[in-house]
Amino acid sequence: MSSPFSLEGRTALVTGGNQGLGKAFAFALAEAGARVAISGRRAEANRAAADEAAAAGHEFVAITADITDDAQVTAMTEEAEAALGGHIDILVNNAGTCYHAPSFEVTDDQWSSVFDLNVRALWKTSLAVGAGMCRRGSGSIVNIGSMSGLIVNRPQWQPAYNASKAAVHHLTKSLAVEWAPHGVRVNALAPGYTKTEMAPVDRPDLRRHWIDDCPQQRAALPEEIAPSVVFLAGDAASFITGSILVADGGYTAV
């Protein structure tokens, strides 16, 4: 009897999969048995992640794409499908960006760039990959939201990011309900503070709010967050759709 946590025979695409949480997600999916494609804007970073995977015994398909460009979303999807045997079983919408600034200092360009990548690109990628899933009658999409879609972070201000992640959470529910009759599940993972290139968790001036306010009194490592993606992607979560799984060390519980 196979484990419900096994992804043997499945294929997966991870956007923003060349660093940080995205790379941890890609590795976790591969370790669970999936064939994995990663995408990112920087070809060098994509190759480096693929080389790291190869050294660990995994083969990543590395695709260079800017998913804020619709044509590149289409090309990425087609390349991933072709490389992975004709279809994508699992999509992890991970690519994202953030600016820290008080509301009155956020520029229009910054606001637009956050929503273009965090929301619109996620939407367009979901449509491109989800079309094939709906036709086949199966698939799992995991959107990477954030506890920032549930609370207001401090002491740093990041209104565009917070609003974008709240949008991701509700878009997740909208697609989950609409696509459930087609056999496609859509869920979101909302991580708390995690030690990555994007989050300076070791800064002393942030400890009071970032670490001390967390019941577990620490930040997460990417490898601790990644198993939640594996869970949501596979058969262990077969009756879960439209959910926001919070992995934040208890931060939003207090």
C-alpha positions as CSV (number, residue, x, y, z in Angstrom):
1,M,0.0,0.0,0.0
2,S,1.5,3.3,-1.1
3,S,1.9,6.2,1.3
4,P,-0.5,9.1,0.9
5,F,2.5,11.4,1.3
6,S,4.3,9.9,-1.7
7,L,4.4,11.9,-4.9
8,E,5.9,9.1,-7.0
9,G,4.8,9.4,-10.6
10,R,3.7,13.1,-10.2
11,T,5.1,16.1,-11.9
12,A,5.5,19.5,-10.4
13,L,6.3,23.1,-11.4
14,V,7.6,25.6,-8.8
15,T,7.7,29.3,-9.7
16,G,10.5,31.2,-8.1
17,G,12.1,27.8,-7.4
18,N,15.8,28.9,-7.6
19,Q,16.2,30.2,-4.0
20,G,14.8,30.5,-0.5
21,L,11.5,28.9,0.1
22,G,10.9,28.1,-3.5
23,K,14.1,26.0,-3.7
24,A,13.1,24.2,-0.5
25,F,9.7,23.4,-1.9
26,A,11.3,22.0,-5.1
27,F,13.7,19.8,-3.1
28,A,10.9,18.5,-0.9
29,L,8.7,17.6,-3.8
30,A,11.6,15.8,-5.5
31,E,12.4,13.9,-2.3
32,A,8.7,12.8,-2.1
33,G,9.1,11.3,-5.6
34,A,7.9,14.0,-8.0
35,R,9.6,15.1,-11.2
36,V,10.2,18.8,-10.8
37,A,10.6,21.9,-13.0
38,I,11.6,25.2,-11.5
39,S,11.2,28.6,-13.1
40,G,12.8,32.0,-12.3
41,R,13.9,35.2,-14.0
42,R,17.6,34.6,-13.6
43,A,19.1,31.8,-15.7
44,E,22.3,31.6,-13.6
45,A,20.3,31.1,-10.4
46,N,18.1,28.5,-12.1
47,R,21.2,26.6,-13.3
48,A,22.8,26.8,-9.8
49,A,19.7,25.3,-8.2
50,A,19.5,22.6,-10.8
51,D,23.2,21.8,-10.2
52,E,22.6,21.6,-6.5
53,A,19.7,19.3,-7.1
54,A,21.8,17.1,-9.3
55,A,24.4,16.8,-6.6
56,A,21.6,15.5,-4.3
57,G,20.4,13.0,-6.8
58,H,17.5,15.0,-8.3
59,E,16.9,16.2,-11.8
60,F,15.3,19.7,-12.0
61,V,14.1,21.1,-15.3
62,A,15.3,24.7,-15.1
63,I,13.1,27.3,-17.0
64,T,14.0,30.9,-17.4
65,A,10.8,33.0,-17.4
66,D,9.5,36.3,-16.2
67,I,5.9,35.4,-15.2
68,T,4.7,39.0,-15.2
69,D,4.8,38.6,-19.0
70,D,1.9,36.6,-20.3
71,A,3.7,35.2,-23.3
72,Q,6.5,33.9,-21.0
73,V,3.9,32.3,-18.8
74,T,2.6,30.4,-21.8
75,A,6.0,29.4,-22.9
76,M,7.0,28.3,-19.4
77,T,3.9,26.2,-19.1
78,E,4.5,24.6,-22.5
79,E,8.2,23.9,-21.8
80,A,7.4,22.4,-18.4
81,E,4.7,20.2,-19.8
82,A,6.9,18.9,-22.6
83,A,9.8,18.3,-20.3
84,L,7.7,16.5,-17.7
85,G,6.0,14.1,-20.0
86,G,3.1,16.1,-21.3
87,H,1.3,17.4,-18.2
88,I,1.8,19.1,-14.8
89,D,0.1,17.5,-11.7
90,I,1.3,20.0,-9.1
91,L,1.7,23.8,-9.4
92,V,3.4,25.7,-6.6
93,N,2.9,29.5,-7.1
94,N,5.8,30.7,-5.0
95,A,7.3,33.7,-6.9
96,G,6.8,36.9,-5.0
97,T,8.3,40.3,-4.0
98,C,8.0,42.8,-1.2
99,Y,8.8,46.4,-0.4
100,H,9.2,47.8,3.1
101,A,7.9,51.4,3.3
102,P,5.3,53.4,5.1
103,S,2.1,53.9,3.1
104,F,2.9,57.5,2.0
105,E,6.3,56.4,0.7
106,V,5.1,53.5,-1.4
107,T,5.5,54.5,-5.1
108,D,3.0,53.6,-7.8
109,D,5.7,51.5,-9.5
110,Q,6.4,49.6,-6.2
111,W,2.7,48.9,-5.7
112,S,2.2,47.8,-9.2
113,S,5.3,45.5,-9.2
114,V,4.1,43.8,-6.0
115,F,0.6,43.1,-7.4
116,D,1.9,42.2,-10.9
117,L,4.1,39.4,-9.5
118,N,2.3,38.4,-6.3
119,V,-1.2,38.4,-7.7
120,R,-1.5,38.8,-11.4
121,A,1.3,36.5,-12.3
122,L,0.0,33.9,-9.9
123,W,-3.5,34.3,-11.5
124,K,-2.1,33.9,-15.1
125,T,0.1,30.9,-14.2
126,S,-2.8,29.3,-12.5
127,L,-4.9,29.7,-15.6
128,A,-2.2,28.4,-17.9
129,V,-1.4,25.3,-15.8
130,G,-4.9,24.9,-14.5
131,A,-6.4,24.6,-18.0
132,G,-4.6,21.3,-18.5
133,M,-5.5,20.1,-15.0
134,C,-9.2,20.8,-15.6
135,R,-9.1,19.0,-18.9
136,R,-7.5,15.9,-17.3
137,G,-9.8,16.0,-14.3
138,S,-7.0,16.2,-11.7
139,G,-4.4,18.5,-10.2
140,S,-3.2,20.3,-7.1
141,I,-2.3,24.0,-6.9
142,V,-0.5,25.3,-3.8
143,N,-0.3,29.1,-3.6
144,I,2.2,30.6,-1.3
145,G,0.4,33.2,0.7
146,S,1.7,34.6,4.0
147,M,0.7,35.3,7.5
148,S,0.9,38.9,6.3
149,G,-2.4,38.2,4.6
150,L,-3.9,37.7,8.0
151,I,-2.1,40.3,10.2
152,V,-0.3,43.6,9.9
153,N,3.5,43.1,10.3
154,R,5.5,45.5,12.5
155,P,7.8,47.3,12.9
156,Q,8.3,47.3,9.2
157,W,5.4,48.6,7.0
158,Q,4.5,46.7,3.9
159,P,1.0,47.6,2.9
160,A,1.3,46.5,-0.8
161,Y,2.6,43.0,0.2
162,N,0.0,42.5,3.0
163,A,-2.8,43.4,0.6
164,S,-1.4,41.2,-2.1
165,K,-1.2,38.2,0.1
166,A,-4.7,38.7,1.4
167,A,-5.7,38.7,-2.3
168,V,-3.8,35.5,-2.9
169,H,-5.7,33.8,0.0
170,H,-9.1,34.8,-1.4
171,L,-8.2,34.0,-5.0
172,T,-7.2,30.6,-3.7
173,K,-10.7,30.0,-2.3
174,S,-12.4,31.3,-5.4
175,L,-10.5,29.0,-7.7
176,A,-10.9,26.1,-5.3
177,V,-14.7,26.4,-5.4
178,E,-14.8,26.9,-9.1
179,W,-12.5,24.1,-10.1
180,A,-13.5,21.5,-7.6
181,P,-16.0,19.9,-10.0
182,H,-13.0,19.4,-12.4
183,G,-11.0,17.4,-9.9
184,V,-8.6,20.3,-9.2
185,R,-7.7,21.3,-5.6
186,V,-6.4,24.7,-4.8
187,N,-4.9,25.6,-1.4
188,A,-2.6,28.2,0.1
189,L,0.3,28.0,2.5
190,A,0.8,31.0,4.8
191,P,4.3,30.9,6.3
192,G,5.4,33.1,9.2
193,Y,8.9,34.6,9.5
194,T,11.4,32.3,7.8
195,K,15.1,32.6,7.4
196,T,15.6,33.3,3.7
197,E,17.3,36.0,1.5
198,M,14.0,37.9,1.6
199,A,13.6,38.0,5.4
200,P,16.4,39.5,7.6
201,V,15.3,37.5,10.7
202,D,18.6,37.9,12.5
203,R,18.5,41.7,12.7
204,P,18.5,42.7,16.4
205,D,16.2,45.7,15.8
206,L,13.5,43.3,14.5
207,R,13.8,40.7,17.2
208,R,11.3,42.3,19.6
209,H,8.4,42.0,17.0
210,W,9.5,39.2,14.7
211,I,10.9,36.7,17.2
212,D,9.8,37.6,20.8
213,D,6.1,37.9,19.7
214,C,6.2,34.4,18.2
215,P,5.2,31.7,20.8
216,Q,7.9,29.4,19.5
217,Q,10.4,32.3,20.0
218,R,12.2,31.7,16.7
219,A,12.0,32.0,12.9
220,A,11.5,28.9,10.7
221,L,13.9,27.3,8.4
222,P,12.8,26.8,4.8
223,E,13.1,23.0,5.3
224,E,10.5,23.2,8.1
225,I,7.9,24.9,5.8
226,A,8.4,22.8,2.7
227,P,6.7,19.6,4.0
228,S,3.4,21.5,4.2
229,V,3.6,22.0,0.5
230,V,4.2,18.3,0.0
231,F,1.2,17.5,2.2
232,L,-1.1,19.9,0.3
233,A,0.1,18.8,-3.1
234,G,-0.6,15.1,-2.6
235,D,-3.2,12.5,-1.7
236,A,-2.9,13.1,2.0
237,A,-4.8,16.3,1.4
238,S,-7.3,14.8,-1.0
239,F,-10.3,16.2,0.8
240,I,-8.7,19.6,1.5
241,T,-9.4,22.5,-0.9
242,G,-9.9,26.2,-0.5
243,S,-7.9,26.1,2.8
244,I,-5.2,28.4,4.1
245,L,-2.6,26.4,6.0
246,V,-0.8,28.7,8.5
247,A,2.8,27.7,9.4
248,D,3.9,30.5,11.7
249,G,5.1,29.1,15.0
250,G,1.9,30.4,16.6
251,Y,2.4,34.0,15.6
252,T,-1.1,34.7,14.4
253,A,-2.7,32.8,17.4
254,V,-1.8,35.5,19.9
